[in-house]
Amino acid sequence: MKKKLLALALACGMIFSLAACGNDSAGNNTPATNSETPEAVSSEAPESQAPSYEPATVRVAYMPNLGSAGSLFVGISQGFFEEVGLTVETFEFQGGPAEIAAMASGDIDISQIGHGAHSLCIQGQAKIFQMDHTTSLSDVVVGNRAKGIETIEDLKGKTVAVASGTSSEIILQQALARAGMTIDDINTVEMTVDGMTTALVSGQIDAAASWSPNTVTLQNTLGDDYVNLGCNADFLDSAIFPSSYICTPQYAEENHDILVRFAQALDKAHDWRAEHPEEMAKILAAELDAPEDTMLQAVGEADWYTITEVCGDMEAIKTVYETQQGIFLNNGTITEEVPVEDYVLFDVMQEAYDAYAAAK
């Protein structure tokens, strides 16, 4: 845990002032009881004072991995969304840009995105209303040793699969830059991350910029031919890779209360997720019809803890997004710095945290 916090502090260029969300040992919101004075408990927290919510349904997009779908399906399975009057309908996508396009067309209300698609939020296409986790550790540039790939430099002139506009593209750019290379030094082919897995195993491509759990499948299948050419953990001294929940600016303007309630349920899901990563993996395996052992091997694909400690600290969260924006500026994805307040709804995050804290 200390190592994770140190990496986060280094990536952000400061020591965060942590504001702990806290939870009981099971991640529940169960009010504390005192066996010696039961009458005090019952008189101070009557059932009639429980919040009442207007029922609402939200259509939510996710990608089929722990980092994207973990908190969502934890919240559904544990009833956290139901507690705040929300019914969640889920829709699977293969990348953030496609999710944002679906929101723009009105087919989806809310999406969970990885690091790469945040550039579209900076450009005004969506609003961030809740951070899901501070640091993704799932992205890997995978090479096939059987194709003569041993180092990132060996990719020169080789065929590499990438999913543009996602964290796949970002991790590839960073790995190449570390070796003094650019995208122009390789032959890229556009693929979904699922498609990369089949293509790399069958020898159609030489390398792929992929993410978990596909990287777990690749490692298990390629065996000794699997080569890690660069991953998120290699850059935590200067970068950070958050994931977030987003919506369109119009949806945010018209549904402030729903976003607060959704974010409140996520705060509770984050606490549960951090304390029960293996159970989360099993939930996802069942929901996504994925091999349970593969999901269990992928539980380290993100820092699950830090968000539970900074969720009430808006300055710390702001620093994460500012640091992230620096990555996009450095690699040319965006050309101008944008105030994070323009695309991050800190008021929603704060209201959700306050409501969650008050409910404990």
Number of C-alpha atoms within 10 A of each C-alpha: 10 7 8 15 16 16 20 25 20 17 22 24 15 12 13 20 12 17 15 15 21 16 18 14 10 12 17 16 18 11 10 9 11 9 8 7 9 10 10 11 14 11 9 9 11 9 9 7 8 9 10 10 14 9 11 12 12 16 16 22 31 26 21 24 23 27 31 23 24 24 27 27 23 25 24 19 15 14 16 24 24 18 15 20 19 21 16 18 13 18 15 14 16 17 25 24 21 16 28 27 15 17 23 18 10 12 15 21 23 28 29 28 29 26 23 25 24 30 21 18 20 24 14 14 18 28 26 29 26 27 25 29 25 25 29 25 22 27 27 26 28 29 29 24 17 14 15 13 22 17 14 23 17 15 22 17 12 17 16 26 30 25 25 18 19 22 28 26 20 25 25 27 17 22 23 22 14 14 11 11 17 15 14 9 14 17 15 19 14 12 18 15 23 15 15 26 22 15 17 20 19 10 12 13 22 24 31 30 28 31 24 25 25 24 26 18 19 23 17 12 13 17 12 11 19 21 22 18 24 22 22 23 17 15 17 20 15 17 23 28 30 26 23 21 26 31 26 22 16 11 19 21 11 10 12 15 16 22 26 22 25 27 26 27 27 27 30 27 28 28 25 26 24 18 18 16 18 17 15 23 27 18 19 25 20 12 13 16 10 16 14 17 12 19 25 20 15 24 22 16 19 23 21 27 19 20 25 25 18 21 25 22 20 17 13 21 23 17 18 24 22 17 19 22 23 16 19 19 14 11 13 10 15 17 10 12 12 14 13 17 14 13 21 23 18 20 14 23 26 20 18 26 24 14 17 19 18 9 13 15
